[in-house]
Amino acid sequence: MTSEPHTESHTVQVQKILIVTGISGAGKSTALQVLEDLGWEAIDNFPIRLLPDLLSKDECQVMPLAIGVDSRTRDFIPAELVQRIKELERERDDIEVQTLYLDCASGEVERRYNETRRRHPMARGRPIGEGIRAERELLDPVRRWAETVIDTTNFTSNDLQ
């Protein structure tokens, strides 16, 4: 009687990671809340340099992870964000990273901030329009790199959900 060699098949469980970014006031917080309701673990303003430490290498059930990053995120440098994500994808075969960029017309962003009476994060000490322009310029490399761009200009909060 001959026996077949025993081989174990090890399937790599892939963790889905969604980077949620874009213009302040375009709906990132709403998008993260909806993703959380759909079973994703959601983290806002997480320093991207800590991402390797956050990712689990356990073989247990891996929950999809949505990470909100934008101009408010500590040490946010768009070119470094793109570089770090590319490095992670090269180094690890157990993660799948996608980027969702939420955009909105400047006039609508300004209206939303005026309506909520909150300050735009890049308008400190200057008009809100200048802050929005500065943020657009800062985020341009991430917008060009993102797989999915959604313009929320004509969306209500319910539409975005």
C-alpha positions in Angstrom: 0.0 0.0 0.0 1.4 3.3 -1.0 0.5 6.5 0.7 0.2 9.9 -0.9 2.4 12.6 0.5 0.5 14.9 2.8 0.4 18.4 1.6 -1.2 21.3 3.5 -2.7 24.0 1.5 -2.2 27.4 3.1 -4.5 30.0 1.7 -3.3 33.5 2.4 -6.2 35.5 3.8 -6.1 39.0 2.3 -7.0 42.0 4.4 -8.9 44.7 2.4 -7.8 48.2 3.2 -9.5 51.3 1.9 -7.8 54.6 2.2 -10.6 57.3 2.3 -9.3 60.7 1.6 -10.2 64.0 -0.2 -11.2 67.6 0.3 -12.4 68.5 3.8 -16.1 68.9 3.7 -16.6 66.4 0.9 -18.0 63.6 3.1 -15.2 61.5 4.4 -16.7 61.2 7.9 -20.0 60.1 6.5 -18.3 57.6 4.2 -16.3 56.1 7.1 -19.5 55.9 9.2 -21.3 54.0 6.4 -18.4 51.6 6.0 -18.4 51.0 9.7 -22.1 50.2 9.5 -21.3 47.7 6.7 -18.9 45.8 8.9 -15.6 47.6 8.2 -13.3 48.7 11.0 -13.0 52.5 10.5 -10.3 54.8 11.7 -10.1 58.5 11.0 -6.9 60.6 10.9 -4.7 57.6 11.5 -1.0 58.5 11.0 -0.1 56.5 7.9 3.4 55.8 9.2 1.9 53.5 11.8 0.0 51.5 9.2 2.5 48.5 9.2 2.0 48.2 13.0 -1.8 48.2 12.7 -2.1 45.5 10.1 -2.6 42.0 11.6 -0.5 39.1 10.4 -2.8 36.7 12.4 -4.4 33.9 10.5 -7.8 34.6 12.1 -10.7 36.3 10.4 -9.4 39.6 9.0 -11.9 42.5 9.1 -11.8 45.0 6.2 -10.2 48.3 7.3 -11.1 51.8 6.2 -8.6 54.5 7.1 -9.5 58.2 6.8 -6.5 60.5 6.0 -6.4 64.1 4.9 -4.8 67.4 5.6 -5.7 67.1 9.3 -3.8 63.9 9.7 -0.5 64.2 11.7 2.5 64.4 9.4 0.4 64.2 6.3 2.5 64.4 3.2 0.7 63.1 0.1 3.8 61.9 -1.7 4.8 59.9 1.4 1.3 58.4 1.6 1.5 57.1 -1.9 5.0 55.8 -1.4 4.2 54.0 1.9 1.2 52.3 0.3 3.2 51.2 -2.7 5.9 49.8 -0.4 3.3 47.9 1.7 1.8 46.4 -1.4 5.2 45.3 -2.7 6.2 43.8 0.6 3.0 42.0 1.6 0.8 39.6 -0.4 -1.8 39.5 2.4 -3.2 43.0 1.9 -5.2 44.7 -0.8 -5.2 48.5 -0.7 -7.6 50.8 -2.6 -8.0 54.5 -2.4 -11.3 56.4 -2.4 -11.0 60.2 -3.0 -14.0 62.4 -2.2 -14.1 65.7 -4.0 -16.5 68.6 -4.0 -16.8 71.9 -5.7 -15.1 74.7 -3.7 -18.3 76.8 -3.5 -20.2 73.9 -2.0 -17.4 73.1 0.5 -17.5 76.7 1.6 -21.3 76.6 1.9 -21.1 73.4 4.0 -18.5 74.9 6.4 -20.5 78.2 6.7 -23.6 76.1 7.4 -22.0 74.1 10.2 -19.9 77.1 11.5 -16.8 74.9 11.6 -13.4 76.1 10.5 -11.8 74.6 7.4 -8.6 73.0 8.6 -6.4 74.9 6.2 -8.1 78.2 6.5 -6.7 79.2 9.9 -6.0 82.9 9.8 -7.1 83.3 6.2 -10.3 83.3 4.1 -12.0 79.8 3.7 -11.6 80.0 -0.1 -7.8 80.3 0.3 -7.8 77.3 2.7 -9.7 75.2 0.2 -7.4 76.2 -2.7 -4.3 75.3 -0.5 -5.9 71.9 0.4 -6.7 71.1 -3.3 -3.1 71.8 -4.2 -1.8 69.7 -1.3 -4.0 66.7 -2.1 -3.6 66.8 -5.9 -1.0 63.9 -6.0 -3.4 61.7 -4.0 -6.4 62.6 -6.2 -4.4 61.7 -9.4 -3.3 58.4 -7.7 -6.7 57.3 -6.3 -8.5 54.4 -8.1 -11.9 55.9 -7.3 -12.9 59.6 -7.3 -16.4 60.6 -6.3 -17.6 64.2 -6.6 -20.1 64.8 -3.8 -21.0 68.4 -4.9 -24.6 67.5 -5.6 -25.0 64.9 -2.9 -27.0 65.3 0.3 -25.7 63.4 3.3 -28.3 60.7 2.5 -27.1 60.5 -1.1 -23.6 59.9 0.0 -24.7 57.1 2.3 
